[in-house]
Amino acid sequence: MPYDPGAKGGHITALGRMLVAAGCSAYKEGPGPVWTSADSESMRKYQIKVGDQGSAADGIPGKLQLARLKRGFGRSA
């Protein structure tokens, strides 16, 4: 499943809920099933929070970043 601009589905809503639970929300209306700039900004906030920098903090979750988010906040989704 893709996690990037243009992606749609319940997995995007679940990602947003995990980012909210992680304290990294940039949502004005809450996470939804279509990837928006708020998803990118929320993900970027999470990446910075866990110490990622530069191209690793681009707002698009890498495989390891996504796994870490799911481990820590997956039950929130």
PDB file with SEQRES, HELIX, SHEET and CRYST1 records, atoms N, CA, C and O in Angstrom:
SEQRES   1 A   77  MET PRO TYR ASP PRO GLY ALA LYS GLY GLY HIS ILE THR          
SEQRES   2 A   77  ALA LEU GLY ARG MET LEU VAL ALA ALA GLY CYS SER ALA          
SEQRES   3 A   77  TYR LYS GLU GLY PRO GLY PRO VAL TRP THR SER ALA ASP          
SEQRES   4 A   77  SER GLU SER MET ARG LYS TYR GLN ILE LYS VAL GLY ASP          
SEQRES   5 A   77  GLN GLY SER ALA ALA ASP GLY ILE PRO GLY LYS LEU GLN          
SEQRES   6 A   77  LEU ALA ARG LEU LYS ARG GLY PHE GLY ARG SER ALA              
HELIX    1 AA1 GLY A   10  ALA A   21  1                                  12    
HELIX    2 AA2 SER A   37  LYS A   49  1                                  13    
HELIX    3 AA3 GLY A   54  ALA A   57  5                                   4    
HELIX    4 AA4 LYS A   63  PHE A   73  1                                  11    
HELIX    5 AA5 GLY A   74  SER A   76  5                                   3    
CRYST1    1.000    1.000    1.000  90.00  90.00  90.00 P 1           1          
ATOM      1  N   MET A   1       0.837  -1.184   0.000  1.00  0.00           N  
ATOM      2  CA  MET A   1       0.000   0.000   0.000  1.00  0.00           C  
ATOM      3  C   MET A   1       0.884   1.250   0.000  1.00  0.00           C  
ATOM      4  O   MET A   1       1.847   1.337   0.762  1.00  0.00           O  
ATOM      5  N   PRO A   2       0.558   2.188  -0.836  1.00  0.00           N  
ATOM      6  CA  PRO A   2       1.357   3.408  -0.876  1.00  0.00           C  
ATOM      7  C   PRO A   2       0.986   4.383   0.249  1.00  0.00           C  
ATOM      8  O   PRO A   2      -0.178   4.513   0.628  1.00  0.00           O  
ATOM      9  N   TYR A   3       1.980   5.040   0.749  1.00  0.00           N  
ATOM     10  CA  TYR A   3       1.821   6.086   1.765  1.00  0.00           C  
ATOM     11  C   TYR A   3       2.478   7.349   1.224  1.00  0.00           C  
ATOM     12  O   TYR A   3       3.577   7.715   1.639  1.00  0.00           O  
ATOM     13  N   ASP A   4       1.800   8.006   0.300  1.00  0.00           N  
ATOM     14  CA  ASP A   4       2.360   9.209  -0.298  1.00  0.00           C  
ATOM     15  C   ASP A   4       1.261   9.986  -1.014  1.00  0.00           C  
ATOM     16  O   ASP A   4       0.129   9.511  -1.107  1.00  0.00           O  
ATOM     17  N   PRO A   5       1.583  11.186  -1.524  1.00  0.00           N  
ATOM     18  CA  PRO A   5       0.560  11.986  -2.202  1.00  0.00           C  
ATOM     19  C   PRO A   5      -0.152  11.181  -3.293  1.00  0.00           C  
ATOM     20  O   PRO A   5       0.480  10.511  -4.109  1.00  0.00           O  
ATOM     21  N   GLY A   6      -1.464  11.266  -3.282  1.00  0.00           N  
ATOM     22  CA  GLY A   6      -2.287  10.538  -4.230  1.00  0.00           C  
ATOM     23  C   GLY A   6      -2.831   9.233  -3.673  1.00  0.00           C  
ATOM     24  O   GLY A   6      -3.740   8.644  -4.258  1.00  0.00           O  
ATOM     25  N   ALA A   7      -2.287   8.771  -2.545  1.00  0.00           N  
ATOM     26  CA  ALA A   7      -2.748   7.524  -1.940  1.00  0.00           C  
ATOM     27  C   ALA A   7      -4.124   7.722  -1.309  1.00  0.00           C  
ATOM     28  O   ALA A   7      -4.450   8.789  -0.789  1.00  0.00           O  
ATOM     29  N   LYS A   8      -4.914   6.659  -1.375  1.00  0.00           N  
ATOM     30  CA  LYS A   8      -6.258   6.688  -0.797  1.00  0.00           C  
ATOM     31  C   LYS A   8      -6.535   5.359  -0.112  1.00  0.00           C  
ATOM     32  O   LYS A   8      -6.078   4.308  -0.563  1.00  0.00           O  
ATOM     33  N   GLY A   9      -7.283   5.416   0.975  1.00  0.00           N  
ATOM     34  CA  GLY A   9      -7.704   4.193   1.637  1.00  0.00           C  
ATOM     35  C   GLY A   9      -7.681   4.300   3.144  1.00  0.00           C  
ATOM     36  O   GLY A   9      -7.204   5.281   3.714  1.00  0.00           O  
ATOM     37  N   GLY A  10      -8.196   3.291   3.760  1.00  0.00           N  
ATOM     38  CA  GLY A  10      -8.250   3.234   5.212  1.00  0.00           C  
ATOM     39  C   GLY A  10      -6.878   3.267   5.859  1.00  0.00           C  
ATOM     40  O   GLY A  10      -6.740   3.722   6.995  1.00  0.00           O  
ATOM     41  N   HIS A  11      -5.857   2.787   5.148  1.00  0.00           N  
ATOM     42  CA  HIS A  11      -4.503   2.812   5.700  1.00  0.00           C  
ATOM     43  C   HIS A  11      -3.993   4.241   5.874  1.00  0.00           C  
ATOM     44  O   HIS A  11      -3.154   4.496   6.738  1.00  0.00           O  
ATOM     45  N   ILE A  12      -4.489   5.170   5.070  1.00  0.00           N  
ATOM     46  CA  ILE A  12      -4.101   6.578   5.220  1.00  0.00           C  
ATOM     47  C   ILE A  12      -4.766   7.169   6.462  1.00  0.00           C  
ATOM     48  O   ILE A  12      -4.139   7.922   7.208  1.00  0.00           O  
ATOM     49  N   THR A  13      -6.019   6.832   6.677  1.00  0.00           N  
ATOM     50  CA  THR A  13      -6.704   7.278   7.902  1.00  0.00           C  
ATOM     51  C   THR A  13      -6.002   6.701   9.129  1.00  0.00           C  
ATOM     52  O   THR A  13      -5.794   7.406  10.116  1.00  0.00           O  
ATOM     53  N   ALA A  14      -5.639   5.420   9.070  1.00  0.00           N  
ATOM     54  CA  ALA A  14      -4.960   4.779  10.195  1.00  0.00           C  
ATOM     55  C   ALA A  14      -3.611   5.444  10.463  1.00  0.00           C  
ATOM     56  O   ALA A  14      -3.249   5.662  11.619  1.00  0.00           O  
ATOM     57  N   LEU A  15      -2.870   5.766   9.414  1.00  0.00           N  
ATOM     58  CA  LEU A  15      -1.599   6.463   9.579  1.00  0.00           C  
ATOM     59  C   LEU A  15      -1.828   7.801  10.280  1.00  0.00           C  
ATOM     60  O   LEU A  15      -1.104   8.146  11.214  1.00  0.00           O  
ATOM     61  N   GLY A  16      -2.820   8.544   9.836  1.00  0.00           N  
ATOM     62  CA  GLY A  16      -3.128   9.829  10.447  1.00  0.00           C  
ATOM     63  C   GLY A  16      -3.470   9.704  11.918  1.00  0.00           C  
ATOM     64  O   GLY A  16      -3.050  10.532  12.726  1.00  0.00           O  
ATOM     65  N   ARG A  17      -4.220   8.690  12.269  1.00  0.00           N  
ATOM     66  CA  ARG A  17      -4.583   8.483  13.677  1.00  0.00           C  
ATOM     67  C   ARG A  17      -3.346   8.179  14.520  1.00  0.00           C  
ATOM     68  O   ARG A  17      -3.231   8.635  15.658  1.00  0.00           O  
ATOM     69  N   MET A  18      -2.420   7.402  13.947  1.00  0.00           N  
ATOM     70  CA  MET A  18      -1.183   7.118  14.674  1.00  0.00           C  
ATOM     71  C   MET A  18      -0.358   8.389  14.856  1.00  0.00           C  
ATOM     72  O   MET A  18       0.235   8.601  15.914  1.00  0.00           O  
ATOM     73  N   LEU A  19      -0.321   9.229  13.833  1.00  0.00           N  
ATOM     74  CA  LEU A  19       0.427  10.487  13.938  1.00  0.00           C  
ATOM     75  C   LEU A  19      -0.193  11.414  14.976  1.00  0.00           C  
ATOM     76  O   LEU A  19       0.528  12.097  15.703  1.00  0.00           O  
ATOM     77  N   VAL A  20      -1.507  11.444  15.050  1.00  0.00           N  
ATOM     78  CA  VAL A  20      -2.191  12.225  16.083  1.00  0.00           C  
ATOM     79  C   VAL A  20      -1.812  11.683  17.466  1.00  0.00           C  
ATOM     80  O   VAL A  20      -1.485  12.449  18.373  1.00  0.00           O  
ATOM     81  N   ALA A  21      -1.861  10.355  17.617  1.00  0.00           N  
ATOM     82  CA  ALA A  21      -1.518   9.738  18.899  1.00  0.00           C  
ATOM     83  C   ALA A  21      -0.063  10.012  19.281  1.00  0.00           C  
ATOM     84  O   ALA A  21       0.270  10.077  20.464  1.00  0.00           O  
ATOM     85  N   ALA A  22       0.800  10.172  18.279  1.00  0.00           N  
ATOM     86  CA  ALA A  22       2.213  10.451  18.524  1.00  0.00           C  
ATOM     87  C   ALA A  22       2.455  11.923  18.849  1.00  0.00           C  
ATOM     88  O   ALA A  22       3.583  12.316  19.148  1.00  0.00           O  
ATOM     89  N   GLY A  23       1.403  12.738  18.792  1.00  0.00           N  
ATOM     90  CA  GLY A  23       1.533  14.161  19.085  1.00  0.00           C  
ATOM     91  C   GLY A  23       2.099  14.956  17.925  1.00  0.00           C  
ATOM     92  O   GLY A  23       2.724  15.998  18.125  1.00  0.00           O  
ATOM     93  N   CYS A  24       1.884  14.470  16.723  1.00  0.00           N  
ATOM     94  CA  CYS A  24       2.483  15.106  15.537  1.00  0.00           C  
ATOM     95  C   CYS A  24       1.431  15.558  14.527  1.00  0.00           C  
ATOM     96  O   CYS A  24       1.691  15.554  13.324  1.00  0.00           O  
ATOM     97  N   SER A  25       0.282  15.936  14.988  1.00  0.00           N  
ATOM     98  CA  SER A  25      -0.803  16.314  14.090  1.00  0.00           C  
ATOM     99  C   SER A  25      -0.626  17.696  13.480  1.00  0.00           C  
ATOM    100  O   SER A  25      -0.290  18.663  14.163  1.00  0.00           O  
ATOM    101  N   ALA A  26      -0.861  17.758  12.181  1.00  0.00           N  
ATOM    102  CA  ALA A  26      -0.958  19.036  11.465  1.00  0.00           C  
ATOM    103  C   ALA A  26      -2.342  19.125  10.818  1.00  0.00           C  
ATOM    104  O   ALA A  26      -2.566  19.919   9.904  1.00  0.00           O  
ATOM    105  N   TYR A  27      -3.264  18.296  11.310  1.00  0.00           N  
ATOM    106  CA  TYR A  27      -4.609  18.226  10.733  1.00  0.00           C  
ATOM    107  C   TYR A  27      -5.491  19.330  11.285  1.00  0.00           C  
ATOM    108  O   TYR A  27      -5.465  19.626  12.479  1.00  0.00           O  
ATOM    109  N   LYS A  28      -6.269  19.935  10.405  1.00  0.00           N  
ATOM    110  CA  LYS A  28      -7.258  20.924  10.824  1.00  0.00           C  
ATOM    111  C   LYS A  28      -8.624  20.283  10.960  1.00  0.00           C  
ATOM    112  O   LYS A  28      -9.452  20.737  11.750  1.00  0.00           O  
ATOM    113  N   GLU A  29      -8.867  19.219  10.186  1.00  0.00           N  
ATOM    114  CA  GLU A  29     -10.158  18.539  10.221  1.00  0.00           C  
ATOM    115  C   GLU A  29     -10.031  17.073  10.606  1.00  0.00           C  
ATOM    116  O   GLU A  29     -11.025  16.347  10.585  1.00  0.00           O  
ATOM    117  N   GLY A  30      -8.865  16.632  10.948  1.00  0.00           N  
ATOM    118  CA  GLY A  30      -8.655  15.241  11.297  1.00  0.00           C  
ATOM    119  C   GLY A  30      -8.224  14.420  10.097  1.00  0.00           C  
ATOM    120  O   GLY A  30      -8.459  14.811   8.954  1.00  0.00           O  
ATOM    121  N   PRO A  31      -7.593  13.283  10.355  1.00  0.00           N  
ATOM    122  CA  PRO A  31      -7.121  12.446   9.264  1.00  0.00           C  
ATOM    123  C   PRO A  31      -8.276  11.815   8.493  1.00  0.00           C  
ATOM    124  O   PRO A  31      -9.333  11.516   9.048  1.00  0.00           O  
ATOM    125  N   GLY A  32      -8.045  11.626   7.216  1.00  0.00           N  
ATOM    126  CA  GLY A  32      -9.054  11.014   6.363  1.00  0.00           C  
ATOM    127  C   GLY A  32      -8.423  10.043   5.396  1.00  0.00           C  
ATOM    128  O   GLY A  32      -7.215   9.812   5.455  1.00  0.00           O  
ATOM    129  N   PRO A  33      -9.211   9.465   4.503  1.00  0.00           N  
ATOM    130  CA  PRO A  33      -8.721   8.401   3.637  1.00  0.00           C  
ATOM    131  C   PRO A  33      -7.934   8.867   2.406  1.00  0.00           C  
ATOM    132  O   PRO A  33      -7.455   8.030   1.641  1.00  0.00           O  
ATOM    133  N   VAL A  34      -7.789  10.173   2.200  1.00  0.00           N  
ATOM    134  CA  VAL A  34      -7.041  10.680   1.053  1.00  0.00           C  
ATOM    135  C   VAL A  34      -5.823  11.444   1.561  1.00  0.00           C  
ATOM    136  O   VAL A  34      -5.955  12.338   2.398  1.00  0.00           O  
ATOM    137  N   TRP A  35      -4.637  11.098   1.059  1.00  0.00           N  
ATOM    138  CA  TRP A  35      -3.401  11.762   1.471  1.00  0.00           C  
ATOM    139  C   TRP A  35      -3.464  13.233   1.091  1.00  0.00           C  
ATOM    140  O   TRP A  35      -3.743  13.577  -0.058  1.00  0.00           O  
ATOM    141  N   THR A  36      -3.203  14.095   2.060  1.00  0.00           N  
ATOM    142  CA  THR A  36      -3.187  15.544   1.821  1.00  0.00           C  
ATOM    143  C   THR A  36      -1.866  16.115   2.324  1.00  0.00           C  
ATOM    144  O   THR A  36      -1.023  15.388   2.850  1.00  0.00           O  
ATOM    145  N   SER A  37      -1.698  17.408   2.159  1.00  0.00           N  
ATOM    146  CA  SER A  37      -0.495  18.059   2.668  1.00  0.00           C  
ATOM    147  C   SER A  37      -0.420  17.953   4.193  1.00  0.00           C  
ATOM    148  O   SER A  37       0.673  17.982   4.759  1.00  0.00           O  
ATOM    149  N   ALA A  38      -1.565  17.830   4.862  1.00  0.00           N  
ATOM    150  CA  ALA A  38      -1.561  17.663   6.319  1.00  0.00           C  
ATOM    151  C   ALA A  38      -0.933  16.324   6.707  1.00  0.00           C  
ATOM    152  O   ALA A  38      -0.280  16.223   7.746  1.00  0.00           O  
ATOM    153  N   ASP A  39      -1.125  15.299   5.880  1.00  0.00           N  
ATOM    154  CA  ASP A  39      -0.477  14.009   6.152  1.00  0.00           C  
ATOM    155  C   ASP A  39       1.035  14.148   6.011  1.00  0.00           C  
ATOM    156  O   ASP A  39       1.789  13.649   6.847  1.00  0.00           O  
ATOM    157  N   SER A  40       1.472  14.821   4.961  1.00  0.00           N  
ATOM    158  CA  SER A  40       2.910  15.026   4.760  1.00  0.00           C  
ATOM    159  C   SER A  40       3.512  15.823   5.907  1.00  0.00           C  
ATOM    160  O   SER A  40       4.578  15.475   6.414  1.00  0.00           O  
ATOM    161  N   GLU A  41       2.841  16.885   6.317  1.00  0.00           N  
ATOM    162  CA  GLU A  41       3.363  17.720   7.396  1.00  0.00           C  
ATOM    163  C   GLU A  41       3.354  16.969   8.730  1.00  0.00           C  
ATOM    164  O   GLU A  41       4.294  17.097   9.515  1.00  0.00           O  
ATOM    165  N   SER A  42       2.316  16.199   8.988  1.00  0.00           N  
ATOM    166  CA  SER A  42       2.259  15.407  10.224  1.00  0.00           C  
ATOM    167  C   SER A  42       3.373  14.373  10.238  1.00  0.00           C  
ATOM    168  O   SER A  42       4.027  14.175  11.262  1.00  0.00           O  
ATOM    169  N   MET A  43       3.591  13.716   9.107  1.00  0.00           N  
ATOM    170  CA  MET A  43       4.659  12.721   9.025  1.00  0.00           C  
ATOM    171  C   MET A  43       6.013  13.384   9.197  1.00  0.00           C  
ATOM    172  O   MET A  43       6.883  12.833   9.872  1.00  0.00           O  
ATOM    173  N   ARG A  44       6.211  14.553   8.603  1.00  0.00           N  
ATOM    174  CA  ARG A  44       7.465  15.282   8.758  1.00  0.00           C  
ATOM    175  C   ARG A  44       7.711  15.618  10.231  1.00  0.00           C  
ATOM    176  O   ARG A  44       8.834  15.503  10.723  1.00  0.00           O  
ATOM    177  N   LYS A  45       6.649  16.036  10.928  1.00  0.00           N  
ATOM    178  CA  LYS A  45       6.777  16.325  12.364  1.00  0.00           C  
ATOM    179  C   LYS A  45       7.211  15.083  13.128  1.00  0.00           C  
ATOM    180  O   LYS A  45       8.054  15.161  14.022  1.00  0.00           O  
ATOM    181  N   TYR A  46       6.636  13.938  12.776  1.00  0.00           N  
ATOM    182  CA  TYR A  46       7.009  12.686  13.438  1.00  0.00           C  
ATOM    183  C   TYR A  46       8.471  12.342  13.138  1.00  0.00           C  
ATOM    184  O   TYR A  46       9.224  11.966  14.036  1.00  0.00           O  
ATOM    185  N   GLN A  47       8.859  12.473  11.883  1.00  0.00           N  
ATOM    186  CA  GLN A  47      10.226  12.153  11.503  1.00  0.00           C  
ATOM    187  C   GLN A  47      11.230  13.007  12.284  1.00  0.00           C  
ATOM    188  O   GLN A  47      12.249  12.503  12.755  1.00  0.00           O  
ATOM    189  N   ILE A  48      10.939  14.266  12.412  1.00  0.00           N  
ATOM    190  CA  ILE A  48      11.818  15.159  13.170  1.00  0.00           C  
ATOM    191  C   ILE A  48      11.807  14.782  14.649  1.00  0.00           C  
ATOM    192  O   ILE A  48      12.848  14.801  15.306  1.00  0.00           O  
ATOM    193  N   LYS A  49      10.642  14.444  15.164  1.00  0.00           N  
ATOM    194  CA  LYS A  49      10.507  14.062  16.579  1.00  0.00           C  
ATOM    195  C   LYS A  49      11.378  12.857  16.918  1.00  0.00           C  
ATOM    196  O   LYS A  49      11.941  12.786  18.010  1.00  0.00           O  
ATOM    197  N   VAL A  50      11.492  11.905  15.984  1.00  0.00           N  
ATOM    198  CA  VAL A  50      12.291  10.708  16.261  1.00  0.00           C  
ATOM    199  C   VAL A  50      13.752  10.884  15.846  1.00  0.00           C  
ATOM    200  O   VAL A  50      14.532   9.934  15.903  1.00  0.00           O  
ATOM    201  N   GLY A  51      14.125  12.104  15.425  1.00  0.00           N  
ATOM    202  CA  GLY A  51      15.515  12.399  15.159  1.00  0.00           C  
ATOM    203  C   GLY A  51      15.957  12.333  13.712  1.00  0.00           C  
ATOM    204  O   GLY A  51      17.146  12.478  13.430  1.00  0.00           O  
ATOM    205  N   ASP A  52      15.040  12.120  12.793  1.00  0.00           N  
ATOM    206  CA  ASP A  52      15.417  12.103  11.382  1.00  0.00           C  
ATOM    207  C   ASP A  52      15.667  13.528  10.907  1.00  0.00           C  
ATOM    208  O   ASP A  52      15.070  14.480  11.409  1.00  0.00           O  
ATOM    209  N   GLN A  53      16.557  13.656   9.936  1.00  0.00           N  
ATOM    210  CA  GLN A  53      16.920  14.969   9.411  1.00  0.00           C  
ATOM    211  C   GLN A  53      17.063  14.905   7.899  1.00  0.00           C  
ATOM    212  O   GLN A  53      17.086  13.823   7.313  1.00  0.00           O  
ATOM    213  N   GLY A  54      17.159  16.064   7.274  1.00  0.00           N  
ATOM    214  CA  GLY A  54      17.393  16.143   5.837  1.00  0.00           C  
ATOM    215  C   GLY A  54      16.370  15.377   5.024  1.00  0.00           C  
ATOM    216  O   GLY A  54      15.167  15.492   5.259  1.00  0.00           O  
ATOM    217  N   SER A  55      16.845  14.597   4.069  1.00  0.00           N  
ATOM    218  CA  SER A  55      15.939  13.864   3.188  1.00  0.00           C  
ATOM    219  C   SER A  55      15.175  12.764   3.925  1.00  0.00           C  
ATOM    220  O   SER A  55      14.170  12.268   3.417  1.00  0.00           O  
ATOM    221  N   ALA A  56      15.637  12.379   5.113  1.00  0.00           N  
ATOM    222  CA  ALA A  56      14.915  11.380   5.910  1.00  0.00           C  
ATOM    223  C   ALA A  56      13.687  11.974   6.585  1.00  0.00           C  
ATOM    224  O   ALA A  56      12.853  11.241   7.116  1.00  0.00           O  
ATOM    225  N   ALA A  57      13.569  13.310   6.567  1.00  0.00           N  
ATOM    226  CA  ALA A  57      12.422  14.002   7.160  1.00  0.00           C  
ATOM    227  C   ALA A  57      11.667  14.738   6.060  1.00  0.00           C  
ATOM    228  O   ALA A  57      11.457  15.949   6.132  1.00  0.00           O  
ATOM    229  N   ASP A  58      11.265  13.986   5.043  1.00  0.00           N  
ATOM    230  CA  ASP A  58      10.611  14.585   3.875  1.00  0.00           C  
ATOM    231  C   ASP A  58       9.092  14.516   3.901  1.00  0.00           C  
ATOM    232  O   ASP A  58       8.433  14.990   2.976  1.00  0.00           O  
ATOM    233  N   GLY A  59       8.529  13.925   4.959  1.00  0.00           N  
ATOM    234  CA  GLY A  59       7.078  13.841   5.068  1.00  0.00           C  
ATOM    235  C   GLY A  59       6.477  12.591   4.438  1.00  0.00           C  
ATOM    236  O   GLY A  59       5.262  12.394   4.483  1.00  0.00           O  
ATOM    237  N   ILE A  60       7.317  11.754   3.855  1.00  0.00           N  
ATOM    238  CA  ILE A  60       6.863  10.485   3.271  1.00  0.00           C  
ATOM    239  C   ILE A  60       7.487   9.375   4.113  1.00  0.00           C  
ATOM    240  O   ILE A  60       8.709   9.326   4.254  1.00  0.00           O  
ATOM    241  N   PRO A  61       6.666   8.479   4.677  1.00  0.00           N  
ATOM    242  CA  PRO A  61       7.230   7.469   5.559  1.00  0.00           C  
ATOM    243  C   PRO A  61       8.044   6.420   4.812  1.00  0.00           C  
ATOM    244  O   PRO A  61       7.589   5.832   3.831  1.00  0.00           O  
ATOM    245  N   GLY A  62       9.254   6.205   5.303  1.00  0.00           N  
ATOM    246  CA  GLY A  62      10.064   5.093   4.829  1.00  0.00           C  
ATOM    247  C   GLY A  62       9.622   3.829   5.547  1.00  0.00           C  
ATOM    248  O   GLY A  62       8.857   3.889   6.510  1.00  0.00           O  
ATOM    249  N   LYS A  63      10.097   2.701   5.083  1.00  0.00           N  
ATOM    250  CA  LYS A  63       9.701   1.414   5.655  1.00  0.00           C  
ATOM    251  C   LYS A  63      10.001   1.337   7.151  1.00  0.00           C  
ATOM    252  O   LYS A  63       9.152   0.895   7.926  1.00  0.00           O  
ATOM    253  N   LEU A  64      11.192   1.758   7.565  1.00  0.00           N  
ATOM    254  CA  LEU A  64      11.558   1.693   8.982  1.00  0.00           C  
ATOM    255  C   LEU A  64      10.778   2.706   9.816  1.00  0.00           C  
ATOM    256  O   LEU A  64      10.384   2.412  10.945  1.00  0.00           O  
ATOM    257  N   GLN A  65      10.556   3.891   9.264  1.00  0.00           N  
ATOM    258  CA  GLN A  65       9.779   4.915   9.976  1.00  0.00           C  
ATOM    259  C   GLN A  65       8.349   4.440  10.190  1.00  0.00           C  
ATOM    260  O   GLN A  65       7.785   4.609  11.271  1.00  0.00           O  
ATOM    261  N   LEU A  66       7.770   3.848   9.161  1.00  0.00           N  
ATOM    262  CA  LEU A  66       6.399   3.349   9.258  1.00  0.00           C  
ATOM    263  C   LEU A  66       6.305   2.216  10.278  1.00  0.00           C  
ATOM    264  O   LEU A  66       5.360   2.161  11.064  1.00  0.00           O  
ATOM    265  N   ALA A  67       7.278   1.318  10.263  1.00  0.00           N  
ATOM    266  CA  ALA A  67       7.286   0.215  11.231  1.00  0.00           C  
ATOM    267  C   ALA A  67       7.396   0.745  12.658  1.00  0.00           C  
ATOM    268  O   ALA A  67       6.716   0.254  13.559  1.00  0.00           O  
ATOM    269  N   ARG A  68       8.247   1.741  12.863  1.00  0.00           N  
ATOM    270  CA  ARG A  68       8.406   2.329  14.202  1.00  0.00           C  
ATOM    271  C   ARG A  68       7.120   2.996  14.660  1.00  0.00           C  
ATOM    272  O   ARG A  68       6.716   2.845  15.813  1.00  0.00           O  
ATOM    273  N   LEU A  69       6.478   3.729  13.767  1.00  0.00           N  
ATOM    274  CA  LEU A  69       5.217   4.388  14.100  1.00  0.00           C  
ATOM    275  C   LEU A  69       4.151   3.353  14.456  1.00  0.00           C  
ATOM    276  O   LEU A  69       3.417   3.525  15.429  1.00  0.00           O  
ATOM    277  N   LYS A  70       4.067   2.299  13.682  1.00  0.00           N  
ATOM    278  CA  LYS A  70       3.084   1.242  13.956  1.00  0.00           C  
ATOM    279  C   LYS A  70       3.354   0.549  15.271  1.00  0.00           C  
ATOM    280  O   LYS A  70       2.423   0.251  16.021  1.00  0.00           O  
ATOM    281  N   ARG A  71       4.636   0.283  15.566  1.00  0.00           N  
ATOM    282  CA  ARG A  71       4.978  -0.353  16.851  1.00  0.00           C  
ATOM    283  C   ARG A  71       4.569   0.506  18.028  1.00  0.00           C  
ATOM    284  O   ARG A  71       4.030   0.011  19.017  1.00  0.00           O  
ATOM    285  N   GLY A  72       4.829   1.794  17.915  1.00  0.00           N  
ATOM    286  CA  GLY A  72       4.546   2.690  19.036  1.00  0.00           C  
ATOM    287  C   GLY A  72       3.105   3.127  19.158  1.00  0.00           C  
ATOM    288  O   GLY A  72       2.613   3.357  20.262  1.00  0.00           O  
ATOM    289  N   PHE A  73       2.414   3.245  18.017  1.00  0.00           N  
ATOM    290  CA  PHE A  73       1.089   3.843  18.049  1.00  0.00           C  
ATOM    291  C   PHE A  73       0.048   3.082  17.228  1.00  0.00           C  
ATOM    292  O   PHE A  73      -1.056   3.588  17.026  1.00  0.00           O  
ATOM    293  N   GLY A  74       0.368   1.903  16.760  1.00  0.00           N  
ATOM    294  CA  GLY A  74      -0.547   1.123  15.925  1.00  0.00           C  
ATOM    295  C   GLY A  74      -1.866   0.803  16.581  1.00  0.00           C  
ATOM    296  O   GLY A  74      -2.889   0.697  15.906  1.00  0.00           O  
ATOM    297  N   ARG A  75      -1.855   0.651  17.868  1.00  0.00           N  
ATOM    298  CA  ARG A  75      -3.117   0.368  18.566  1.00  0.00           C  
ATOM    299  C   ARG A  75      -4.063   1.555  18.557  1.00  0.00           C  
ATOM    300  O   ARG A  75      -5.246   1.420  18.869  1.00  0.00           O  
ATOM    301  N   SER A  76      -3.526   2.738  18.190  1.00  0.00           N  
ATOM    302  CA  SER A  76      -4.339   3.950  18.127  1.00  0.00           C  
ATOM    303  C   SER A  76      -5.107   4.055  16.812  1.00  0.00           C  
ATOM    304  O   SER A  76      -6.040   4.849  16.693  1.00  0.00           O  
ATOM    305  N   ALA A  77      -4.713   3.256  15.830  1.00  0.00           N  
ATOM    306  CA  ALA A  77      -5.289   3.354  14.486  1.00  0.00           C  
ATOM    307  C   ALA A  77      -6.683   2.759  14.415  1.00  0.00           C  
ATOM    308  O   ALA A  77      -7.303   2.764  13.351  1.00  0.00           O  
TER     309      ALA A  77                                                      
END                                                                             
